[in-house]
């Protein structure tokens, strides 16, 4: 493989905010254009759901403080590490030593890159879930690991996420060294059951597999669902990293704040890698961690309720439409929507939707090559605009449905 081929495989055209890079092509445009406000379902709208109150003020305080905030140790400023470790210990039930078990990173994406770069050698077998976060596959390939996909039957499971645990054990038995997954799952929004989480932990312990668990959306769990933190279970593997951050639910994505905590030896390696990759989580931005878990009373409850209302309104729109369905989101703000057979390809339809309806979605193929009849939406949008955008998409689906 040449260096250019290695980077060509990363692909960024379908990533959030990258739509302008997608190639123009002759499109089969049918019917009239569907007017309406632009809705970009590829990421959340921080104008519709404003960042945590006080976040800018504490950021400004960090700027005014100057050098002590700008040039923190690579892992992060000690006082902030102590606060975050204490808050996360309370939240997850895991014991986190701020001096040994935690690092602040430039976003949870940065944490994921550091964790994978600290655990993958060329040729290592790495298990991923399909579907799961699109960057997982790309990072494994970038670090020259060998992908071992494990399927999740999210369509036919309700009590569980639907992970094939037998296939996972077979993968572990076959020499997998690292397993990573998001919980709640991105793109489906399902939550792993207590049974699944404890079994994953036991299998990883038994076969000596390192786990990376992406818990980015764990503060946005909808009523009726119970969340199980793997890091707090009695039996966990020797090597475990949990990733989380004040980003999506809190609408703080623009500050690029992430956290990884877990096994001391892996955190040490992540610090060394961060020192040559980005030095530290952005210094001034670290001050914003002071608002995390310390929002005004009722803020999080209202935020979750607002997203639940949008989710339910969208599900009501697609209910009963032949060939269109989605598993109700249990945590986070994603829906993985199943499509009927179309006269055009998935990627052509997505470009048509952006051109004719002013709506952007993420193709299912970003989450596994077999997902040719799905797209993902992030419904963290203005309620009315999101519903109107879904209606426009459904109109287009009827125009392009294969008969």
C-alpha positions in Angstrom: 0.0 0.0 0.0 1.3 3.5 -0.9 1.1 6.4 1.5 -1.5 8.0 -0.8 -3.6 4.8 -0.8 -3.5 4.7 3.0 -4.9 8.2 3.2 -7.4 7.8 0.4 -9.0 5.0 2.5 -9.8 7.4 5.3 -12.3 9.3 3.2 -13.8 12.6 4.6 -16.4 13.5 2.1 -19.3 12.2 4.1 -18.1 13.4 7.5 -20.2 16.1 9.3 -19.5 19.5 7.8 -17.6 18.1 4.8 -20.5 18.1 2.3 -18.9 20.7 0.1 -16.2 18.1 -0.7 -18.6 15.7 -2.3 -18.3 15.5 -6.0 -20.9 17.0 -8.2 -22.5 14.7 -10.7 -25.5 14.5 -13.0 -28.5 13.7 -10.9 -31.9 12.4 -11.8 -33.9 15.3 -10.4 -37.6 14.4 -10.3 -40.4 16.9 -9.6 -40.2 20.3 -8.1 -37.7 21.5 -5.5 -39.0 21.2 -2.0 -38.4 24.6 -0.2 -37.6 24.8 3.5 -34.9 25.9 5.9 -31.6 24.0 5.6 -31.3 21.1 8.0 -28.0 19.4 8.4 -28.8 16.1 10.1 -25.1 15.1 10.0 -24.5 16.8 13.3 -26.3 18.6 16.1 -27.4 22.2 15.9 -25.8 24.2 18.8 -28.0 27.1 17.9 -31.2 25.2 18.4 -29.8 23.6 21.6 -27.5 26.2 23.2 -24.3 25.2 25.1 -24.4 24.8 28.9 -25.1 28.1 30.6 -21.9 29.7 31.9 -19.6 27.8 29.5 -18.4 30.9 27.7 -17.9 32.8 31.0 -15.6 30.2 32.4 -13.8 30.0 29.1 -13.2 33.7 29.3 -11.9 33.3 32.8 -9.4 30.8 31.6 -8.3 33.2 28.9 -7.8 36.0 31.4 -5.8 33.7 33.7 -3.3 33.3 30.8 -0.3 31.1 30.9 -1.3 28.6 33.7 -4.4 27.8 31.7 -2.7 27.9 28.3 0.2 25.7 29.1 -1.1 22.9 31.3 0.6 19.5 31.8 0.0 17.2 28.9 -2.8 15.3 30.8 -4.5 18.5 31.8 -4.5 21.0 34.6 -4.3 19.2 38.0 -7.3 21.0 39.6 -9.5 20.3 36.6 -8.4 16.6 36.5 -9.3 16.3 40.1 -12.8 17.8 39.6 -13.5 15.7 36.5 -12.2 12.5 38.1 -14.4 13.1 41.1 -17.5 13.8 39.0 -16.9 10.8 36.7 -16.4 8.6 39.7 -19.7 9.6 41.1 -21.4 9.3 37.7 -20.0 5.9 36.6 -19.3 4.2 39.9 -15.7 3.6 39.0 -12.8 4.7 41.1 -10.7 7.2 39.1 -7.4 8.4 40.5 -6.7 11.9 39.0 -3.0 11.3 39.1 -3.0 7.9 37.4 -6.1 7.0 35.5 -7.3 10.0 33.5 -6.3 12.3 30.6 -8.1 15.3 29.0 -8.0 15.3 25.2 -8.9 17.4 22.2 -12.4 16.1 21.9 -13.6 12.5 22.3 -12.3 12.0 18.8 -8.9 12.8 20.1 -9.3 10.4 23.0 -10.3 7.6 20.6 -7.3 8.3 18.4 -4.9 8.2 21.4 -6.5 5.1 22.8 -6.3 3.2 19.5 -2.8 4.5 18.7 -1.7 3.3 22.2 -3.0 -0.2 21.7 -2.7 -1.3 18.0 0.4 -2.6 16.4 0.5 -3.5 12.7 -1.3 -6.8 12.1 -3.2 -6.8 15.5 -6.7 -8.1 15.2 -9.2 -5.5 16.3 -12.9 -6.3 16.7 -15.5 -3.6 15.9 -19.3 -3.7 15.9 -21.3 -3.2 12.7 -23.0 -0.8 12.7 -20.9 1.5 14.9 -19.2 4.9 14.8 -17.7 5.5 11.4 -14.2 6.5 12.6 -13.6 3.2 14.4 -13.0 1.3 11.1 -10.9 4.1 9.6 -8.6 4.3 12.6 -8.1 0.6 12.8 -7.0 0.6 9.1 -4.9 3.7 9.7 -2.9 2.0 12.4 -2.6 -1.2 10.2 -4.7 -3.3 12.4 -6.8 -6.2 11.0 -10.5 -5.6 11.2 -12.7 -8.3 12.7 -16.4 -7.1 12.3 -19.0 -8.5 14.8 -22.6 -8.0 13.8 -25.3 -6.4 15.9 -28.9 -7.4 15.1 -30.4 -4.2 16.2 -33.5 -4.7 14.0 -34.8 -7.8 15.8 -33.8 -7.1 19.4 -35.5 -4.8 21.9 -34.3 -5.9 25.3 -30.7 -6.0 24.1 -28.6 -4.0 21.6 -28.4 -7.3 19.7 -24.7 -7.9 19.7 -23.8 -11.4 18.6 -22.0 -12.5 21.7 -21.2 -16.0 20.3 -19.5 -14.3 17.4 -17.7 -12.0 19.7 -16.3 -14.9 21.7 -15.2 -16.6 18.5 -13.4 -13.4 17.5 -11.7 -13.2 20.9 -10.7 -16.9 20.7 -9.3 -16.2 17.2 -6.7 -13.8 18.5 -8.5 -10.4 18.8 -6.4 -8.1 21.0 -8.7 -5.0 21.1 -12.4 -4.5 21.0 -14.1 -1.1 20.8 -17.7 -0.1 20.8 -20.0 2.8 21.5 -22.7 2.7 24.1 -25.2 4.1 23.4 -24.5 2.9 19.9 -23.8 5.4 17.2 -25.7 5.3 14.7 -28.6 3.3 16.0 -29.0 4.8 19.5 -29.6 1.4 21.2 -28.2 0.7 24.7 -26.3 -2.5 25.6 -28.2 -4.5 28.3 -26.7 -5.4 31.7 -26.4 -9.0 30.3 -24.5 -7.9 27.3 -22.2 -5.5 29.2 -21.3 -8.1 31.9 -20.7 -10.8 29.3 -18.4 -8.5 27.2 -16.4 -7.8 30.3 -16.1 -11.4 31.3 -15.1 -12.5 27.8 -12.5 -9.7 27.6 -11.1 -10.8 31.0 -11.0 -14.5 30.0 -9.2 -13.9 26.7 -7.0 -11.0 27.7 -8.6 -8.5 25.3 -8.3 -4.8 25.8 -11.6 -2.8 25.7 -12.3 0.7 24.6 -15.8 1.8 25.5 -17.1 5.1 24.0 -19.7 6.4 26.4 -20.2 9.9 24.8 -24.0 9.9 25.1 -24.4 8.4 28.6 -26.0 11.6 30.0 -28.8 11.5 27.4 -30.7 8.3 28.3 -34.4 8.3 27.7 -37.0 7.2 30.4 -37.5 3.5 30.7 -33.9 2.5 29.9 -31.2 1.5 32.3 -27.6 2.2 31.5 -24.8 -0.1 32.7 -21.2 1.3 33.0 -18.8 -1.5 32.1 -16.0 0.2 34.0 -18.0 -0.2 37.3 -18.6 -3.9 37.1 -17.0 -6.3 39.6 -15.3 -8.3 36.8 -13.5 -6.1 34.2 -10.5 -6.8 31.9 -7.0 -5.8 32.9 -6.9 -3.3 30.2 -9.9 -1.0 29.8 -10.3 2.6 28.6 -13.6 4.5 28.8 -14.1 7.6 26.7 -16.6 10.4 27.5 -16.8 14.2 27.2 -19.0 17.3 27.5 -19.8 17.5 23.8 -23.0 16.4 22.3 -25.7 16.5 25.0 -24.3 19.7 26.5 -23.8 21.2 23.0 -20.2 22.0 23.8 -18.7 20.4 20.6 -17.0 23.6 19.6 -14.7 23.5 22.6 -13.3 20.1 21.6 -13.3 18.6 25.1 -12.8 14.9 25.7 -11.8 12.6 28.5 -10.3 9.1 28.7 -9.9 7.1 31.9 -8.9 3.6 32.9 -5.8 1.4 33.0 -2.8 3.4 34.2 -0.3 1.9 31.7 -2.6 2.8 28.8 -3.1 6.3 30.1 0.6 6.7 30.3 1.0 5.7 26.7 -1.8 8.0 25.6 0.0 10.9 27.4 3.2 10.2 25.4 1.2 10.1 22.2 -0.7 13.3 23.0 2.7 15.0 23.7 3.7 14.6 20.1 0.3 14.9 18.5 -1.5 17.9 20.1 0.5 18.5 23.3 -2.7 18.8 25.4 -6.4 19.4 25.4 -6.7 23.0 24.3 -5.6 25.0 27.4 -8.1 27.8 27.7 -10.9 25.3 26.7 -10.1 23.1 29.7 -11.7 25.7 31.9 -15.1 24.8 30.4 -14.8 21.4 32.1 -15.8 23.3 35.3 -19.4 23.5 34.1 -19.6 19.8 33.4 -21.9 18.0 35.8 -22.5 21.4 37.4 -25.2 22.7 35.1 -28.2 24.7 36.5 -30.8 22.6 38.2 -33.1 21.0 35.7 -31.0 21.8 32.7 -30.2 18.2 31.8 -33.7 17.0 32.4 -35.1 19.6 30.1 -32.4 18.9 27.5 -33.3 15.2 27.4 -37.0 15.9 27.3 -36.6 18.3 24.4 -34.7 15.6 22.4 -37.2 12.9 23.3 -40.0 15.1 21.9 -38.1 15.6 18.6 -37.4 11.8 18.4 -41.0 10.9 18.9 -42.3 13.5 16.4 -39.9 12.1 13.7 -40.9 8.5 14.5 -44.5 9.4 14.2 -43.8 10.9 10.7 -42.2 7.7 9.4 -44.6 5.2 11.1 -46.6 3.4 8.6 -44.6 4.5 5.6 -43.9 1.3 3.6 -40.2 0.3 3.7 -39.3 3.1 6.1 -38.5 2.3 9.8 -36.1 3.0 12.6 -35.4 1.5 16.0 -36.5 4.1 18.6 -33.4 5.8 20.1 -32.7 4.7 23.7 -29.8 7.1 24.3 -28.2 9.9 22.3 -29.7 11.8 19.4 -29.4 9.5 16.4 -31.8 7.5 14.3 -30.7 4.9 11.8 -33.5 5.0 9.2 -34.2 2.1 6.9 -35.1 2.9 3.4 -37.1 1.1 0.7 -35.6 0.0 -2.6 -34.9 3.1 -4.7 -34.3 3.7 -8.4 -31.1 5.5 -7.5 -28.2 4.5 -5.3 -28.0 5.6 -1.7 -25.3 8.1 -2.3 -27.1 9.6 -5.3 -30.3 9.9 -3.2 -28.4 11.7 -0.4 -27.0 14.2 -3.0 -30.5 14.7 -4.4 -31.9 15.3 -1.0 -29.3 18.0 -0.3 -30.0 19.7 -3.7 -33.7 19.4 -3.9 -34.8 19.5 -0.3 -32.0 21.3 1.5 -31.5 18.4 3.8 -28.2 16.6 4.7 -27.9 13.1 6.1 -25.1 10.6 6.6 -25.1 7.5 4.4 -25.4 4.1 6.1 -22.2 2.9 4.4 -20.2 5.1 6.8 -21.1 2.6 9.5 -20.5 -0.6 7.5 -20.3 -1.4 3.8 -23.5 -3.5 3.9 -25.7 -0.7 5.0 -26.8 0.4 1.5 -30.4 1.1 2.5 -30.0 3.2 5.6 -29.0 6.7 6.5 -28.3 8.3 9.9 -29.7 11.5 11.2 -28.8 13.5 14.3 -32.1 14.9 15.5 -30.5 17.4 17.8 -32.2 20.2 15.7 -34.9 22.8 16.0 -38.0 20.7 16.5 -40.2 22.2 13.8 -37.4 22.3 11.2 -36.4 18.7 11.9 -40.0 17.5 11.4 -40.4 19.5 8.2 -37.1 18.2 6.8 -38.2 14.6 7.5 -41.5 15.3 5.6 -39.5 16.6 2.6 -37.3 13.5 2.7 -40.4 11.2 2.7 -41.7 13.1 -0.3 -38.5 12.4 -2.2 -38.5 8.8 -1.1 -41.8 8.4 -2.9 -40.5 10.0 -6.0 -37.6 7.6 -6.2 -39.1 4.5 -4.7 -38.6 1.5 -7.0 -41.9 0.1 -8.3 
